[in-house]
Amino acid sequence: MTERLVAEWSERPFTSVKRRRATVEHRVLVEHHGGVGVDVRHEVRCPDVDGLPDEWTPAEVFEARQHGLDKVTAAAAGWWA
């Protein structure tokens, strides 16, 4: 398995009315699973606000396999949207 960081950025002020002062960090990773396919993960975190994850949390995950591309929804990361 090989993992590569494709993009990383911060968003401030965040576009949510409830979290205008928060900085939300984003990153996109591509993870290769030999002989199976790849996963593309958009992960988010918000280290400067209590009650929000300060660890990277999957927001959107896409799995690319021989049969096609599927989006896997990460319900735990609904706070950032």
Secondary structure, 3 states (H helix, E strand, C coil): CEEEEEEEEEECCCCCHHHCCCCEEEEEEEEEECCCEEEEEEEEECCCCCCCCCCCEEEEEEEEECCEEEEEECHHHHHHC
